């Protein structure tokens, strides 16, 4: 927590699914790297990054919802939620409508500038 909230979301996709952005939003902050498509079997890369607004007491809080694609067909959705607030604890979570598809992350509970590593599996 500080005036320089910056959260980088590094994503590794260990599945045969690809992910195409459906929608994204920030309730606080600005995009540094707007949500990128996530290819199947992708090694770690900066898929999305948000930062608090410089000179203000804002954090970087938002979500990205992706369509989960298999053989060119949309089979469901996958959501990343992240919060690097100006004040309070950090949090990161994900959810999916595709059975067995999930992600783990190493989101720290405190700190103002950090990278979260997500690993999608299933």
Biopython code that builds the backbone (N, CA, C, O; Angstrom):
import numpy as np
from Bio.PDB.StructureBuilder import StructureBuilder

atoms = [
    (1, "UNK", "N", (0.813, -1.172, 0.000)),
    (1, "UNK", "CA", (0.000, 0.000, 0.000)),
    (1, "UNK", "C", (0.864, 1.246, 0.000)),
    (1, "UNK", "O", (1.695, 1.425, 0.890)),
    (2, "UNK", "N", (0.681, 2.092, -0.969)),
    (2, "UNK", "CA", (1.379, 3.368, -1.087)),
    (2, "UNK", "C", (0.822, 4.114, -2.273)),
    (2, "UNK", "O", (-0.101, 3.646, -2.939)),
    (3, "UNK", "N", (1.389, 5.286, -2.535)),
    (3, "UNK", "CA", (0.916, 6.082, -3.662)),
    (3, "UNK", "C", (1.388, 5.527, -4.991)),
    (3, "UNK", "O", (0.915, 5.972, -6.036)),
    (4, "UNK", "N", (2.303, 4.573, -4.988)),
    (4, "UNK", "CA", (2.854, 4.027, -6.229)),
    (4, "UNK", "C", (2.396, 2.597, -6.475)),
    (4, "UNK", "O", (3.219, 1.747, -6.814)),
    (5, "UNK", "N", (1.135, 2.312, -6.318)),
    (5, "UNK", "CA", (0.605, 0.966, -6.518)),
    (5, "UNK", "C", (0.798, 0.555, -7.975)),
    (5, "UNK", "O", (0.384, 1.268, -8.889)),
    (6, "UNK", "N", (1.426, -0.590, -8.181)),
    (6, "UNK", "CA", (1.703, -1.097, -9.530)),
    (6, "UNK", "C", (1.680, -2.612, -9.461)),
    (6, "UNK", "O", (2.492, -3.210, -8.756)),
    (7, "UNK", "N", (0.768, -3.237, -10.178)),
    (7, "UNK", "CA", (0.658, -4.694, -10.160)),
    (7, "UNK", "C", (0.825, -5.240, -11.575)),
    (7, "UNK", "O", (0.073, -4.902, -12.489)),
    (8, "UNK", "N", (1.829, -6.090, -11.723)),
    (8, "UNK", "CA", (2.116, -6.766, -12.982)),
    (8, "UNK", "C", (1.613, -8.194, -12.854)),
    (8, "UNK", "O", (1.937, -8.877, -11.882)),
    (9, "UNK", "N", (0.828, -8.655, -13.820)),
    (9, "UNK", "CA", (0.272, -10.009, -13.803)),
    (9, "UNK", "C", (0.969, -10.847, -14.864)),
    (9, "UNK", "O", (0.702, -10.711, -16.058)),
    (10, "UNK", "N", (1.864, -11.716, -14.408)),
    (10, "UNK", "CA", (2.590, -12.617, -15.295)),
    (10, "UNK", "C", (1.821, -13.924, -15.375)),
    (10, "UNK", "O", (1.531, -14.540, -14.350)),
    (11, "UNK", "N", (1.489, -14.351, -16.592)),
    (11, "UNK", "CA", (0.642, -15.531, -16.768)),
    (11, "UNK", "C", (1.398, -16.622, -17.515)),
    (11, "UNK", "O", (2.030, -16.367, -18.541)),
    (12, "UNK", "N", (1.325, -17.843, -16.986)),
    (12, "UNK", "CA", (1.790, -19.048, -17.655)),
    (12, "UNK", "C", (0.557, -19.905, -17.917)),
    (12, "UNK", "O", (-0.194, -20.209, -16.990)),
    (13, "UNK", "N", (0.346, -20.291, -19.151)),
    (13, "UNK", "CA", (-0.807, -21.125, -19.505)),
    (13, "UNK", "C", (-0.311, -22.537, -19.815)),
    (13, "UNK", "O", (0.350, -22.755, -20.830)),
    (14, "UNK", "N", (-0.627, -23.487, -18.947)),
    (14, "UNK", "CA", (-0.207, -24.871, -19.119)),
    (14, "UNK", "C", (-1.287, -25.732, -19.768)),
    (14, "UNK", "O", (-1.259, -26.958, -19.657)),
    (15, "UNK", "N", (-2.232, -25.094, -20.438)),
    (15, "UNK", "CA", (-3.341, -25.828, -21.041)),
    (15, "UNK", "C", (-3.340, -25.673, -22.561)),
    (15, "UNK", "O", (-2.605, -24.857, -23.117)),
    (16, "UNK", "N", (-4.163, -26.459, -23.207)),
    (16, "UNK", "CA", (-4.368, -26.345, -24.645)),
    (16, "UNK", "C", (-5.404, -25.290, -25.011)),
    (16, "UNK", "O", (-5.675, -25.071, -26.191)),
    (17, "UNK", "N", (-5.979, -24.642, -24.015)),
    (17, "UNK", "CA", (-6.941, -23.571, -24.257)),
    (17, "UNK", "C", (-6.212, -22.277, -24.579)),
    (17, "UNK", "O", (-5.125, -22.029, -24.057)),
    (18, "UNK", "N", (-6.799, -21.456, -25.430)),
    (18, "UNK", "CA", (-6.331, -20.092, -25.598)),
    (18, "UNK", "C", (-7.381, -19.176, -24.975)),
    (18, "UNK", "O", (-8.537, -19.567, -24.809)),
    (19, "UNK", "N", (-6.973, -17.964, -24.635)),
    (19, "UNK", "CA", (-7.843, -17.028, -23.935)),
    (19, "UNK", "C", (-7.898, -15.721, -24.712)),
    (19, "UNK", "O", (-6.864, -15.117, -25.001)),
    (20, "UNK", "N", (-9.104, -15.288, -25.048)),
    (20, "UNK", "CA", (-9.330, -14.064, -25.808)),
    (20, "UNK", "C", (-10.129, -13.119, -24.918)),
    (20, "UNK", "O", (-11.140, -13.509, -24.335)),
    (21, "UNK", "N", (-9.670, -11.880, -24.817)),
    (21, "UNK", "CA", (-10.326, -10.934, -23.923)),
    (21, "UNK", "C", (-11.794, -10.747, -24.291)),
    (21, "UNK", "O", (-12.139, -10.526, -25.452)),
    (22, "UNK", "N", (-12.649, -10.841, -23.274)),
    (22, "UNK", "CA", (-14.067, -10.561, -23.408)),
    (22, "UNK", "C", (-14.304, -9.116, -22.966)),
    (22, "UNK", "O", (-14.823, -8.302, -23.730)),
    (23, "UNK", "N", (-13.915, -8.802, -21.716)),
    (23, "UNK", "CA", (-14.066, -7.451, -21.183)),
    (23, "UNK", "C", (-13.079, -7.255, -20.044)),
    (23, "UNK", "O", (-12.627, -8.219, -19.424)),
    (24, "UNK", "N", (-12.752, -6.004, -19.777)),
    (24, "UNK", "CA", (-11.887, -5.695, -18.642)),
    (24, "UNK", "C", (-12.339, -4.370, -18.037)),
    (24, "UNK", "O", (-12.961, -3.543, -18.704)),
    (25, "UNK", "N", (-12.013, -4.189, -16.761)),
    (25, "UNK", "CA", (-12.375, -2.938, -16.105)),
    (25, "UNK", "C", (-11.424, -2.673, -14.952)),
    (25, "UNK", "O", (-10.864, -3.591, -14.353)),
    (26, "UNK", "N", (-11.261, -1.400, -14.662)),
    (26, "UNK", "CA", (-10.496, -0.955, -13.503)),
    (26, "UNK", "C", (-11.403, -0.074, -12.658)),
    (26, "UNK", "O", (-11.975, 0.894, -13.158)),
    (27, "UNK", "N", (-11.534, -0.404, -11.389)),
    (27, "UNK", "CA", (-12.279, 0.479, -10.499)),
    (27, "UNK", "C", (-11.339, 1.514, -9.899)),
    (27, "UNK", "O", (-11.783, 2.486, -9.288)),
    (28, "UNK", "N", (-10.029, 1.299, -10.076)),
    (28, "UNK", "CA", (-9.025, 2.232, -9.598)),
    (28, "UNK", "C", (-7.756, 2.048, -10.423)),
    (28, "UNK", "O", (-7.328, 0.919, -10.660)),
    (29, "UNK", "N", (-7.157, 3.146, -10.858)),
    (29, "UNK", "CA", (-5.895, 3.084, -11.585)),
    (29, "UNK", "C", (-6.057, 3.159, -13.089)),
    (29, "UNK", "O", (-7.142, 3.417, -13.610)),
    (30, "UNK", "N", (-4.939, 2.924, -13.777)),
    (30, "UNK", "CA", (-4.880, 2.942, -15.243)),
    (30, "UNK", "C", (-4.136, 1.714, -15.742)),
    (30, "UNK", "O", (-3.293, 1.157, -15.040)),
    (31, "UNK", "N", (-4.455, 1.299, -16.961)),
    (31, "UNK", "CA", (-3.728, 0.197, -17.577)),
    (31, "UNK", "C", (-2.349, 0.677, -18.021)),
    (31, "UNK", "O", (-2.227, 1.736, -18.638)),
    (32, "UNK", "N", (-1.325, -0.088, -17.712)),
    (32, "UNK", "CA", (0.016, 0.095, -18.267)),
    (32, "UNK", "C", (0.142, -0.855, -19.454)),
    (32, "UNK", "O", (0.620, -0.478, -20.525)),
    (33, "UNK", "N", (-0.297, -2.096, -19.240)),
    (33, "UNK", "CA", (-0.407, -3.101, -20.301)),
    (33, "UNK", "C", (-1.843, -3.588, -20.253)),
    (33, "UNK", "O", (-2.226, -4.297, -19.323)),
    (34, "UNK", "N", (-2.646, -3.216, -21.250)),
    (34, "UNK", "CA", (-4.031, -3.675, -21.286)),
    (34, "UNK", "C", (-4.039, -5.193, -21.468)),
    (34, "UNK", "O", (-3.095, -5.750, -22.028)),
    (35, "UNK", "N", (-5.090, -5.865, -21.003)),
    (35, "UNK", "CA", (-5.127, -7.327, -21.064)),
    (35, "UNK", "C", (-4.848, -7.873, -22.471)),
    (35, "UNK", "O", (-5.503, -7.504, -23.446)),
    (36, "UNK", "N", (-3.863, -8.756, -22.539)),
    (36, "UNK", "CA", (-3.401, -9.347, -23.794)),
    (36, "UNK", "C", (-4.011, -10.729, -23.998)),
    (36, "UNK", "O", (-4.369, -11.387, -23.020)),
    (37, "UNK", "N", (-4.139, -11.188, -25.249)),
    (37, "UNK", "CA", (-4.561, -12.568, -25.486)),
    (37, "UNK", "C", (-3.548, -13.523, -24.850)),
    (37, "UNK", "O", (-2.355, -13.228, -24.785)),
    (38, "UNK", "N", (-4.038, -14.658, -24.387)),
    (38, "UNK", "CA", (-3.167, -15.657, -23.764)),
    (38, "UNK", "C", (-3.186, -16.908, -24.641)),
    (38, "UNK", "O", (-4.194, -17.612, -24.685)),
    (39, "UNK", "N", (-2.090, -17.192, -25.336)),
    (39, "UNK", "CA", (-2.052, -18.368, -26.208)),
    (39, "UNK", "C", (-2.040, -19.673, -25.413)),
    (39, "UNK", "O", (-1.680, -19.687, -24.236)),
    (40, "UNK", "N", (-2.427, -20.746, -26.052)),
    (40, "UNK", "CA", (-2.326, -22.081, -25.455)),
    (40, "UNK", "C", (-0.864, -22.384, -25.174)),
    (40, "UNK", "O", (0.020, -21.996, -25.939)),
    (41, "UNK", "N", (-0.617, -23.074, -24.079)),
    (41, "UNK", "CA", (0.728, -23.521, -23.691)),
    (41, "UNK", "C", (1.750, -22.386, -23.694)),
    (41, "UNK", "O", (2.888, -22.579, -24.122)),
    (42, "UNK", "N", (1.359, -21.217, -23.223)),
    (42, "UNK", "CA", (2.229, -20.035, -23.233)),
    (42, "UNK", "C", (3.144, -20.015, -22.016)),
    (42, "UNK", "O", (2.697, -20.263, -20.896)),
    (43, "UNK", "N", (4.438, -19.718, -22.236)),
    (43, "UNK", "CA", (5.328, -19.490, -21.093)),
    (43, "UNK", "C", (4.975, -18.156, -20.435)),
    (43, "UNK", "O", (4.202, -17.371, -20.984)),
    (44, "UNK", "N", (5.536, -17.910, -19.279)),
    (44, "UNK", "CA", (5.233, -16.703, -18.510)),
    (44, "UNK", "C", (5.466, -15.427, -19.323)),
    (44, "UNK", "O", (6.519, -15.250, -19.936)),
    (45, "UNK", "N", (4.460, -14.539, -19.314)),
    (45, "UNK", "CA", (4.584, -13.237, -19.954)),
    (45, "UNK", "C", (3.669, -12.242, -19.253)),
    (45, "UNK", "O", (2.746, -12.634, -18.540)),
    (46, "UNK", "N", (3.929, -10.952, -19.459)),
    (46, "UNK", "CA", (3.140, -9.894, -18.834)),
    (46, "UNK", "C", (1.814, -9.768, -19.578)),
    (46, "UNK", "O", (1.737, -9.103, -20.611)),
    (47, "UNK", "N", (0.782, -10.400, -19.056)),
    (47, "UNK", "CA", (-0.517, -10.423, -19.725)),
    (47, "UNK", "C", (-1.348, -9.183, -19.428)),
    (47, "UNK", "O", (-2.176, -8.792, -20.251)),
    (48, "UNK", "N", (-1.145, -8.552, -18.266)),
    (48, "UNK", "CA", (-1.854, -7.334, -17.923)),
    (48, "UNK", "C", (-1.143, -6.641, -16.766)),
    (48, "UNK", "O", (-0.562, -7.293, -15.898)),
    (49, "UNK", "N", (-1.198, -5.310, -16.767)),
    (49, "UNK", "CA", (-0.535, -4.541, -15.720)),
    (49, "UNK", "C", (-1.307, -3.252, -15.490)),
    (49, "UNK", "O", (-1.711, -2.578, -16.438)),
    (50, "UNK", "N", (-1.507, -2.918, -14.217)),
    (50, "UNK", "CA", (-2.212, -1.689, -13.857)),
    (50, "UNK", "C", (-1.416, -0.936, -12.806)),
    (50, "UNK", "O", (-0.661, -1.525, -12.032)),
    (51, "UNK", "N", (-1.600, 0.387, -12.795)),
    (51, "UNK", "CA", (-0.886, 1.246, -11.857)),
    (51, "UNK", "C", (-1.851, 2.301, -11.323)),
    (51, "UNK", "O", (-2.762, 2.739, -12.025)),
    (52, "UNK", "N", (-1.637, 2.700, -10.070)),
    (52, "UNK", "CA", (-2.430, 3.778, -9.495)),
    (52, "UNK", "C", (-2.146, 5.084, -10.217)),
    (52, "UNK", "O", (-1.095, 5.236, -10.839)),
    (53, "UNK", "N", (-3.060, 6.009, -10.140)),
    (53, "UNK", "CA", (-2.906, 7.304, -10.802)),
    (53, "UNK", "C", (-1.878, 8.129, -10.040)),
    (53, "UNK", "O", (-2.037, 8.376, -8.844)),
    (54, "UNK", "N", (-0.831, 8.552, -10.726)),
    (54, "UNK", "CA", (0.256, 9.314, -10.123)),
    (54, "UNK", "C", (-0.260, 10.574, -9.445)),
    (54, "UNK", "O", (-1.085, 11.299, -10.001)),
    (55, "UNK", "N", (0.240, 10.828, -8.227)),
    (55, "UNK", "CA", (-0.116, 12.044, -7.507)),
    (55, "UNK", "C", (-1.445, 11.993, -6.791)),
    (55, "UNK", "O", (-1.884, 12.995, -6.226)),
    (56, "UNK", "N", (-2.100, 10.834, -6.806)),
    (56, "UNK", "CA", (-3.389, 10.693, -6.125)),
    (56, "UNK", "C", (-3.345, 9.479, -5.209)),
    (56, "UNK", "O", (-2.454, 8.638, -5.329)),
    (57, "UNK", "N", (-4.284, 9.387, -4.314)),
    (57, "UNK", "CA", (-4.377, 8.257, -3.391)),
    (57, "UNK", "C", (-5.247, 7.164, -4.002)),
    (57, "UNK", "O", (-6.302, 6.825, -3.468)),
    (58, "UNK", "N", (-4.790, 6.619, -5.130)),
    (58, "UNK", "CA", (-5.529, 5.522, -5.764)),
    (58, "UNK", "C", (-4.629, 4.308, -5.904)),
    (58, "UNK", "O", (-3.406, 4.434, -5.973)),
    (59, "UNK", "N", (-5.227, 3.162, -5.944)),
    (59, "UNK", "CA", (-4.509, 1.922, -6.145)),
    (59, "UNK", "C", (-4.735, 1.412, -7.559)),
    (59, "UNK", "O", (-5.158, 2.148, -8.452)),
    (60, "UNK", "N", (-4.446, 0.150, -7.732)),
    (60, "UNK", "CA", (-4.667, -0.528, -9.006)),
    (60, "UNK", "C", (-5.567, -1.727, -8.725)),
    (60, "UNK", "O", (-5.114, -2.749, -8.209)),
    (61, "UNK", "N", (-6.838, -1.591, -9.067)),
    (61, "UNK", "CA", (-7.843, -2.603, -8.743)),
    (61, "UNK", "C", (-8.685, -2.872, -9.978)),
    (61, "UNK", "O", (-9.212, -1.941, -10.586)),
    (62, "UNK", "N", (-8.817, -4.147, -10.354)),
    (62, "UNK", "CA", (-9.625, -4.435, -11.531)),
    (62, "UNK", "C", (-9.812, -5.907, -11.803)),
    (62, "UNK", "O", (-9.534, -6.768, -10.968)),
    (63, "UNK", "N", (-10.301, -6.166, -13.017)),
    (63, "UNK", "CA", (-10.533, -7.533, -13.441)),
    (63, "UNK", "C", (-10.450, -7.625, -14.958)),
    (63, "UNK", "O", (-10.659, -6.650, -15.680)),
    (64, "UNK", "N", (-10.140, -8.824, -15.411)),
    (64, "UNK", "CA", (-10.150, -9.127, -16.841)),
    (64, "UNK", "C", (-10.893, -10.443, -17.020)),
    (64, "UNK", "O", (-10.581, -11.443, -16.375)),
    (65, "UNK", "N", (-11.880, -10.424, -17.905)),
    (65, "UNK", "CA", (-12.668, -11.626, -18.203)),
    (65, "UNK", "C", (-12.320, -12.068, -19.613)),
    (65, "UNK", "O", (-12.418, -11.294, -20.565)),
    (66, "UNK", "N", (-11.915, -13.318, -19.730)),
    (66, "UNK", "CA", (-11.510, -13.895, -21.014)),
    (66, "UNK", "C", (-12.489, -14.972, -21.461)),
    (66, "UNK", "O", (-13.060, -15.686, -20.637)),
    (67, "UNK", "N", (-12.679, -15.083, -22.784)),
    (67, "UNK", "CA", (-13.362, -16.230, -23.359)),
    (67, "UNK", "C", (-12.328, -17.345, -23.479)),
    (67, "UNK", "O", (-11.213, -17.117, -23.949)),
    (68, "UNK", "N", (-12.695, -18.532, -23.060)),
    (68, "UNK", "CA", (-11.818, -19.699, -23.147)),
    (68, "UNK", "C", (-12.121, -20.388, -24.474)),
    (68, "UNK", "O", (-13.254, -20.789, -24.738)),
    (69, "UNK", "N", (-11.093, -20.516, -25.294)),
    (69, "UNK", "CA", (-11.269, -21.038, -26.648)),
    (69, "UNK", "C", (-10.614, -22.418, -26.802)),
    (69, "UNK", "O", (-9.501, -22.656, -26.332)),
    (70, "UNK", "N", (-11.343, -23.315, -27.475)),
    (70, "UNK", "CA", (-10.819, -24.643, -27.794)),
    (70, "UNK", "C", (-11.225, -24.956, -29.226)),
    (70, "UNK", "O", (-12.413, -25.012, -29.545)),
    (71, "UNK", "N", (-10.240, -25.159, -30.082)),
    (71, "UNK", "CA", (-10.490, -25.438, -31.499)),
    (71, "UNK", "C", (-11.384, -24.378, -32.143)),
    (71, "UNK", "O", (-12.247, -24.698, -32.961)),
    (72, "UNK", "N", (-11.170, -23.108, -31.766)),
    (72, "UNK", "CA", (-11.931, -22.006, -32.341)),
    (72, "UNK", "C", (-13.310, -21.798, -31.751)),
    (72, "UNK", "O", (-14.040, -20.904, -32.180)),
    (73, "UNK", "N", (-13.678, -22.618, -30.766)),
    (73, "UNK", "CA", (-14.997, -22.500, -30.129)),
    (73, "UNK", "C", (-14.866, -21.950, -28.710)),
    (73, "UNK", "O", (-13.962, -22.330, -27.966)),
    (74, "UNK", "N", (-15.777, -21.056, -28.350)),
    (74, "UNK", "CA", (-15.823, -20.526, -26.995)),
    (74, "UNK", "C", (-16.470, -21.582, -26.095)),
    (74, "UNK", "O", (-17.624, -21.959, -26.294)),
    (75, "UNK", "N", (-15.696, -22.058, -25.090)),
    (75, "UNK", "CA", (-16.204, -23.106, -24.204)),
    (75, "UNK", "C", (-16.495, -22.593, -22.788)),
    (75, "UNK", "O", (-16.883, -23.368, -21.913)),
    (76, "UNK", "N", (-16.307, -21.289, -22.564)),
    (76, "UNK", "CA", (-16.585, -20.731, -21.249)),
    (76, "UNK", "C", (-15.811, -19.461, -21.017)),
    (76, "UNK", "O", (-15.283, -18.861, -21.954)),
    (77, "UNK", "N", (-15.743, -19.048, -19.753)),
    (77, "UNK", "CA", (-15.015, -17.834, -19.404)),
    (77, "UNK", "C", (-14.023, -18.097, -18.274)),
    (77, "UNK", "O", (-14.144, -19.058, -17.513)),
    (78, "UNK", "N", (-13.046, -17.211, -18.197)),
    (78, "UNK", "CA", (-12.051, -17.252, -17.125)),
    (78, "UNK", "C", (-11.841, -15.812, -16.666)),
    (78, "UNK", "O", (-11.662, -14.916, -17.491)),
    (79, "UNK", "N", (-11.863, -15.587, -15.355)),
    (79, "UNK", "CA", (-11.771, -14.244, -14.797)),
    (79, "UNK", "C", (-10.569, -14.110, -13.870)),
    (79, "UNK", "O", (-10.352, -14.937, -12.984)),
    (80, "UNK", "N", (-9.787, -13.042, -14.095)),
    (80, "UNK", "CA", (-8.714, -12.651, -13.184)),
    (80, "UNK", "C", (-9.194, -11.434, -12.412)),
    (80, "UNK", "O", (-9.668, -10.469, -13.012)),
    (81, "UNK", "N", (-9.077, -11.464, -11.087)),
    (81, "UNK", "CA", (-9.373, -10.317, -10.227)),
    (81, "UNK", "C", (-8.092, -9.954, -9.489)),
    (81, "UNK", "O", (-7.388, -10.836, -8.996)),
    (82, "UNK", "N", (-7.782, -8.654, -9.408)),
    (82, "UNK", "CA", (-6.576, -8.234, -8.710)),
    (82, "UNK", "C", (-6.832, -6.917, -7.992)),
    (82, "UNK", "O", (-7.603, -6.075, -8.453)),
    (83, "UNK", "N", (-6.167, -6.761, -6.850)),
    (83, "UNK", "CA", (-6.339, -5.550, -6.062)),
    (83, "UNK", "C", (-5.024, -5.198, -5.368)),
    (83, "UNK", "O", (-4.534, -5.935, -4.513)),
    (84, "UNK", "N", (-4.476, -4.065, -5.755)),
    (84, "UNK", "CA", (-3.316, -3.458, -5.103)),
    (84, "UNK", "C", (-3.799, -2.092, -4.627)),
    (84, "UNK", "O", (-3.497, -1.073, -5.248)),
    (85, "UNK", "N", (-4.554, -2.071, -3.517)),
    (85, "UNK", "CA", (-5.196, -0.819, -3.096)),
    (85, "UNK", "C", (-4.203, 0.162, -2.482)),
    (85, "UNK", "O", (-3.128, -0.221, -2.021)),
    (86, "UNK", "N", (-4.584, 1.413, -2.487)),
    (86, "UNK", "CA", (-3.772, 2.452, -1.848)),
    (86, "UNK", "C", (-3.634, 2.150, -0.358)),
    (86, "UNK", "O", (-2.569, 2.345, 0.228)),
    (87, "UNK", "N", (-4.705, 1.681, 0.240)),
    (87, "UNK", "CA", (-4.704, 1.357, 1.661)),
    (87, "UNK", "C", (-5.387, 0.011, 1.853)),
    (87, "UNK", "O", (-6.473, -0.215, 1.318)),
    (88, "UNK", "N", (-4.771, -0.873, 2.601)),
    (88, "UNK", "CA", (-5.354, -2.179, 2.857)),
    (88, "UNK", "C", (-4.530, -3.293, 2.230)),
    (88, "UNK", "O", (-3.466, -3.051, 1.660)),
    (89, "UNK", "N", (-5.030, -4.504, 2.341)),
    (89, "UNK", "CA", (-4.327, -5.691, 1.868)),
    (89, "UNK", "C", (-4.534, -5.928, 0.383)),
    (89, "UNK", "O", (-5.590, -5.616, -0.169)),
    (90, "UNK", "N", (-3.516, -6.482, -0.256)),
    (90, "UNK", "CA", (-3.618, -6.899, -1.655)),
    (90, "UNK", "C", (-4.406, -8.193, -1.743)),
    (90, "UNK", "O", (-4.468, -8.963, -0.784)),
    (91, "UNK", "N", (-5.010, -8.427, -2.905)),
    (91, "UNK", "CA", (-5.680, -9.706, -3.139)),
    (91, "UNK", "C", (-5.695, -10.019, -4.629)),
    (91, "UNK", "O", (-5.688, -9.122, -5.471)),
    (92, "UNK", "N", (-5.715, -11.308, -4.930)),
    (92, "UNK", "CA", (-5.769, -11.791, -6.310)),
    (92, "UNK", "C", (-6.575, -13.083, -6.301)),
    (92, "UNK", "O", (-6.375, -13.943, -5.444)),
    (93, "UNK", "N", (-7.476, -13.210, -7.249)),
    (93, "UNK", "CA", (-8.269, -14.438, -7.338)),
    (93, "UNK", "C", (-8.659, -14.679, -8.790)),
    (93, "UNK", "O", (-8.560, -13.792, -9.637)),
    (94, "UNK", "N", (-9.097, -15.881, -9.048)),
    (94, "UNK", "CA", (-9.560, -16.225, -10.393)),
    (94, "UNK", "C", (-10.735, -17.177, -10.279)),
    (94, "UNK", "O", (-10.947, -17.818, -9.250)),
    (95, "UNK", "N", (-11.493, -17.252, -11.365)),
    (95, "UNK", "CA", (-12.608, -18.203, -11.431)),
    (95, "UNK", "C", (-12.828, -18.581, -12.886)),
    (95, "UNK", "O", (-12.429, -17.858, -13.799)),
    (96, "UNK", "N", (-13.465, -19.717, -13.086)),
    (96, "UNK", "CA", (-13.729, -20.188, -14.439)),
    (96, "UNK", "C", (-15.062, -20.918, -14.498)),
    (96, "UNK", "O", (-15.484, -21.562, -13.536)),
    (97, "UNK", "N", (-15.712, -20.804, -15.644)),
    (97, "UNK", "CA", (-16.933, -21.573, -15.871)),
    (97, "UNK", "C", (-16.615, -22.907, -16.537)),
    (97, "UNK", "O", (-17.516, -23.714, -16.765)),
    (98, "UNK", "N", (-15.327, -23.152, -16.854)),
    (98, "UNK", "CA", (-14.906, -24.401, -17.489)),
    (98, "UNK", "C", (-14.488, -25.380, -16.399)),
    (98, "UNK", "O", (-13.583, -25.088, -15.617)),
    (99, "UNK", "N", (-15.128, -26.518, -16.344)),
    (99, "UNK", "CA", (-14.854, -27.521, -15.319)),
    (99, "UNK", "C", (-13.383, -27.926, -15.327)),
    (99, "UNK", "O", (-12.828, -28.272, -16.370)),
    (100, "UNK", "N", (-12.754, -27.878, -14.143)),
    (100, "UNK", "CA", (-11.375, -28.304, -13.979)),
    (100, "UNK", "C", (-10.334, -27.253, -14.318)),
    (100, "UNK", "O", (-9.148, -27.463, -14.060)),
    (101, "UNK", "N", (-10.740, -26.135, -14.884)),
    (101, "UNK", "CA", (-9.800, -25.085, -15.257)),
    (101, "UNK", "C", (-9.622, -24.128, -14.076)),
    (101, "UNK", "O", (-10.599, -23.589, -13.554)),
    (102, "UNK", "N", (-8.367, -23.921, -13.659)),
    (102, "UNK", "CA", (-8.115, -23.050, -12.513)),
    (102, "UNK", "C", (-6.742, -22.407, -12.650)),
    (102, "UNK", "O", (-5.978, -22.722, -13.563)),
    (103, "UNK", "N", (-6.446, -21.504, -11.731)),
    (103, "UNK", "CA", (-5.137, -20.857, -11.717)),
    (103, "UNK", "C", (-4.677, -20.707, -10.280)),
    (103, "UNK", "O", (-5.478, -20.473, -9.375)),
    (104, "UNK", "N", (-3.379, -20.845, -10.085)),
    (104, "UNK", "CA", (-2.760, -20.546, -8.804)),
    (104, "UNK", "C", (-1.984, -19.249, -8.971)),
    (104, "UNK", "O", (-1.614, -18.880, -10.085)),
    (105, "UNK", "N", (-1.736, -18.551, -7.853)),
    (105, "UNK", "CA", (-0.951, -17.321, -7.917)),
    (105, "UNK", "C", (-0.162, -17.140, -6.626)),
    (105, "UNK", "O", (-0.424, -17.801, -5.620)),
    (106, "UNK", "N", (0.794, -16.244, -6.675)),
    (106, "UNK", "CA", (1.633, -15.961, -5.507)),
    (106, "UNK", "C", (1.431, -14.526, -5.028)),
    (106, "UNK", "O", (2.400, -13.855, -4.674)),
    (107, "UNK", "N", (0.221, -14.059, -5.014)),
    (107, "UNK", "CA", (-0.112, -12.673, -4.664)),
    (107, "UNK", "C", (0.301, -12.362, -3.220)),
    (107, "UNK", "O", (-0.161, -13.023, -2.290)),
    (108, "UNK", "N", (1.169, -11.361, -3.029)),
    (108, "UNK", "CA", (1.539, -10.989, -1.662)),
    (108, "UNK", "C", (0.406, -10.203, -0.993)),
    (108, "UNK", "O", (-0.333, -9.481, -1.664)),
    (109, "UNK", "N", (0.274, -10.344, 0.315)),
    (109, "UNK", "CA", (-0.801, -9.635, 1.015)),
    (109, "UNK", "C", (-0.469, -8.164, 1.241)),
    (109, "UNK", "O", (-1.356, -7.363, 1.533)),
    (110, "UNK", "N", (0.804, -7.810, 1.107)),
    (110, "UNK", "CA", (1.194, -6.404, 1.277)),
    (110, "UNK", "C", (2.248, -6.046, 0.242)),
    (110, "UNK", "O", (2.804, -6.917, -0.427)),
    (111, "UNK", "N", (2.511, -4.755, 0.122)),
    (111, "UNK", "CA", (3.465, -4.257, -0.862)),
    (111, "UNK", "C", (2.737, -3.428, -1.890)),
    (111, "UNK", "O", (1.552, -3.640, -2.148)),
    (112, "UNK", "N", (3.448, -2.481, -2.480)),
    (112, "UNK", "CA", (2.777, -1.571, -3.391)),
    (112, "UNK", "C", (3.157, -1.767, -4.848)),
    (112, "UNK", "O", (2.373, -1.427, -5.733)),
    (113, "UNK", "N", (4.327, -2.299, -5.118)),
    (113, "UNK", "CA", (4.762, -2.564, -6.489)),
    (113, "UNK", "C", (5.238, -4.002, -6.530)),
    (113, "UNK", "O", (6.245, -4.345, -5.909)),
    (114, "UNK", "N", (4.519, -4.849, -7.259)),
    (114, "UNK", "CA", (4.872, -6.268, -7.262)),
    (114, "UNK", "C", (4.373, -6.951, -8.522)),
    (114, "UNK", "O", (3.541, -6.421, -9.258)),
    (115, "UNK", "N", (4.900, -8.132, -8.744)),
    (115, "UNK", "CA", (4.448, -8.995, -9.841)),
    (115, "UNK", "C", (3.749, -10.201, -9.246)),
    (115, "UNK", "O", (4.210, -10.784, -8.264)),
    (116, "UNK", "N", (2.636, -10.567, -9.850)),
    (116, "UNK", "CA", (1.918, -11.778, -9.479)),
    (116, "UNK", "C", (2.118, -12.788, -10.582)),
    (116, "UNK", "O", (1.863, -12.501, -11.752)),
    (117, "UNK", "N", (2.574, -13.973, -10.214)),
    (117, "UNK", "CA", (2.708, -15.059, -11.196)),
    (117, "UNK", "C", (1.493, -15.956, -11.105)),
    (117, "UNK", "O", (1.207, -16.540, -10.060)),
    (118, "UNK", "N", (0.781, -16.057, -12.222)),
    (118, "UNK", "CA", (-0.391, -16.928, -12.323)),
    (118, "UNK", "C", (-0.001, -18.145, -13.158)),
    (118, "UNK", "O", (0.693, -18.004, -14.166)),
    (119, "UNK", "N", (-0.433, -19.327, -12.756)),
    (119, "UNK", "CA", (-0.262, -20.537, -13.549)),
    (119, "UNK", "C", (-1.624, -21.144, -13.779)),
    (119, "UNK", "O", (-2.295, -21.575, -12.841)),
    (120, "UNK", "N", (-2.039, -21.174, -15.068)),
    (120, "UNK", "CA", (-3.331, -21.743, -15.438)),
    (120, "UNK", "C", (-3.123, -23.216, -15.754)),
    (120, "UNK", "O", (-2.218, -23.571, -16.510)),
    (121, "UNK", "N", (-3.956, -24.071, -15.178)),
    (121, "UNK", "CA", (-3.872, -25.513, -15.423)),
    (121, "UNK", "C", (-5.274, -26.092, -15.473)),
    (121, "UNK", "O", (-6.259, -25.444, -15.118)),
    (122, "UNK", "N", (-5.326, -27.324, -15.923)),
    (122, "UNK", "CA", (-6.638, -27.982, -15.932)),
    (122, "UNK", "C", (-6.855, -28.855, -17.095)),
    (122, "UNK", "O", (-7.917, -29.464, -17.220)),
]
sb = StructureBuilder()
sb.init_structure("model")
sb.init_model(0)
sb.init_chain("A")
sb.init_seg("    ")
for serial, (resi, resn, name, xyz) in enumerate(atoms, 1):
    if name == "N":
        sb.init_residue(resn, " ", resi, " ")
    sb.init_atom(name, np.array(xyz, "f"), 0.0, 1.0, " ", f" {name:<3s}", serial, name[0])
structure = sb.get_structure()
